Amino acid sequence: MPPGSTRYEEIMLASSASSGDLAERFASASRAARAAVPAGRGREAAIRDVAAGVAAPALVAFVLWLLEEAERRGLRRLRFLSRDGQVVYELARRLAAATGAGLDLEYVYSSRLTWSLAATDVFRLAETPWLLNSFIKSNAGDVCARLGLPFEEFGPVMADCGVSLDPGVRADQAAQADALRRFAATPEVIRAAGRRITMMRGLVLDYAAQRQLADAGTGLVDIGWTGRMAGSFIELCEAAGMSRPAVLFWGHEPRATGWTDAETVAAYMYNTATGNGLHWRVPNVPFIMETFCMADHGMVSGYRRDPDETIRPELQSPRNDAAEAWGLGPYRSVLYAFAAALGLGAGLTAGDVRPWCTRSWRHSGAAPLLMRRSPGAATPTTATPPEPPSGLWHGRSPTPITFAETAPGSPDHSH
């Protein structure tokens, strides 16, 4: 082993079968990325080392698969969905240029607040899964936000329906869920939400046309999970006479009653709908990957139509200050240094990165990533996994546990 290797690089090198193979190339890129990005001791060094040895291999391998899958399917373009797709897009731009892939690549703006809302039948709001469920059950404020309703105006209507306005009371409590469904079925909500749904539907369809999102030659790229938002978007577009794009996920975990499509949906790491790659899934991997993919801007809250008819996104915030304070800039610099160090102009030997990723996560305690947040700082990602976490989070709020120490040495089996 080269002196000073991290445990993650040791895992890669232990998987190497011959000189210059994929495992050795990735380990070398990890070392080069660490050398290229200065970091202080402790927390900064841990972020850098995990970015180089865990995040970069998982994301770069996903991008290489995307480029191969696009060629196999005859796709002409890839559209990377916000916000998780932002860093994947940035890596794809770099790697596609290095490999000579002639794909049309673009980062596009989406969210449940736009795509899922636009596909909703206002007279069936109470039955709409995304309104109450998502990954963290909704509270009163969440429901108003998702429907675009002013909380101050509709709070009294909620109270009349028996909804608790306490933000700590969520729809995982049966009484609160029932009250929220009663609220969603009131005439006041149907009128107000109906206007917003109609407006949003037109904007989403026009945005889809302008960005070529609903086309058989397009692949929609997202980190993945249930596929509910992508399914809502596709069904909306097909009802308007548009075509079905391919959907390319890192991981796919559709609900039993949710949306998927065996022909157009593919996943790199695992797909619980088909059973492919289930042995590569580790507990709470959505937490890990959502944090690896945190964006530098806030959620998409809507769209606007410019005077020239161009549809533009509207963001809750132009910056993700919590992610920046956490260390998003240096973290991404490591990912880009890793991609540059691969030297893809010379090509890559075939190989499978998934065993290394899985082993790294299992041996390093790779919980939602990386460090316990600074006191008072917001968690850098708002996403939560399809299943409640078990043993990887402390306290009442989703605060990541301290990531395993990353100094040289063999994988720590105690985590």
Steps between C-alpha positions, in 0.01 A plus 500: 500500500630852425593679823230728638211323326158541658294198595280564195798487265612181669160347427537592132855368476401177675251450215762554230571193293763643265714808452309791349155350548198703608560446871857625479402795281230610744734466799760709319238764414395512865859563612544768233176673601606509866834646402336763280264644763658634821316421823558567866513229760193328639167586342638659180731207436217252561275676248781501243590135556142374485432714193803346326463142619123445530294773331712544187514128410123463553412807292762467227409136446135604472588761237706251299203263509270783387718568197508130411125456560418804288702354213339159543150650491577735213426810711599838359481701819508471879311737730618508862218577745548745783614496760674164534598505133713814526829342600432200275458744209826676584684168504328388179609820322860431590497128428303527175753752371786270596342195334375681190134416566286719275198521727297815560528549878296748705409564863127563538280613787235281661341427837195343658367853546485535122485167318292305750265792554449549125398135461251507788122470462371777725186301580715214631743703709414303812615181326825647363794307653764772449298757696526324837763232464817590313789366712428704811130517579348843447391748765244777452754745360637242256156435353435870443843543343452205265166637385630856474251626757583781748520342844373816669186496285428128513604432860147572629354262240742234620404559862132463410584160351676391819853540365767573759705802392790388717793432260601202709168324434526311172293270283657190654240556773169359377286784638718764334500312169122472502464870582737599220299292254181674612674832445610398148140420410351835611351729234743778597802279432357354179438849360839645597708191423312444175610838369862431588492148353361630171765771482782261598387237250537743210840616619633146552382382158655799328823455697504133397463597135765771515757279676410186298417305814213290362668343198595144422856613430537649851615341823388662826775455759442505874663337798179305535288327764122461455458655155172659601589850377637377167192283455266792564688711247496228234129431542426873476704536182356188338148627567602811304618289204873502576732199492644295786869562578736253658555539876847421632545471876793418725260295715127426465265401781140534376219465750269198462231725355741746341625566148767321303549372146718201422567617144597863554627507860849375576715526813876471535545374855178312577134480404258347748231476228708257295714356778820605324792592724320453832818356653668837439246693705611591852269632774420869468692540175253773388627716788856454381433571135268795561776663701759421234273681253397810694454803275617860530149650471162471668197299394309583183176664615353581160556634151442833327440588138728773364377748237672291230299193621807331651411308817739572788522330841423682822708391800421522869857621539777564245755356744518202729676676786493198730678286241757770433569536873537123526771498231326448165764691303806299611297178486409556135855605416613154610242331277611701198867434575424128515328512160791692347755258642339198332646601165209366300655600171686169518182309576416284799526129556162340560412431861231525764529769768194390697680247722750765613228753574302251701802387698610858569158592637475189714851519642516872560161559663402717203193652647333798335850647465756635631514711809265603773379841395629811672289620795196687374566422134228355285541152360644544150243274336127492560450159347417192703499134405210277399530312827551633854867491598607259769798571717675753278345820635500650844234699681176640367637692203673336202856585600760274338725309735871569477643321199761234570854628542679489166868481589707226335422154623284200428119534489355543845262212558362654819280752313 
